[in-house]
Amino acid sequence: MVKIKTGLGLDSHRFHEDQSVDKPLLLGGVNFDSALSLEGNSDADVVLHAIADAISSITGNTIIGGKADELCQQGITDSREYLKLALADLEEHTISHIAIALECQQPKIDPMVEPMRNSIAELLGITFSDVGITATSGEALTDVGRGLGIHCTVIVTVVSK
Ligand SMILES: [Zn+2]
């Protein structure tokens, strides 16, 4: 019998106040070529961290805040490496769909949805049509909605092989 599971992951990062900080803004492995950058010991790719957490909620193995922190201390700051660890834990599960919701005032997400879907599909080994991305401004209701950072929510659906 095919068994379906859903994983939920959240992550938030604050923007560097000093826009002269020389750090790329990476979301879903895509460089946004922006003056904005996110605080964090790693590359601070909030989307890949939320995806890794969503996978962790299926596998039960903590990557972000666990193995990823160990890699970070070894100088590995590329979040794609953390995602690989999470994916390796999926073992007998196959990802059938991923839904990603971003909240931020900046940058504009809509023009970058297609490259992000391509990047995430490649990283996860799934097809473009199985990656959904939506974005909202947050209406200034929270610190994220007032433009201080980016919040990402991810739901991943997997089926047993
Ligand atoms: Zn993070």
Residues whose N, C-alpha, C, O or C-beta is under 5 A from the ligand:
A	BS01	ZN	D11 S12 V46 H49
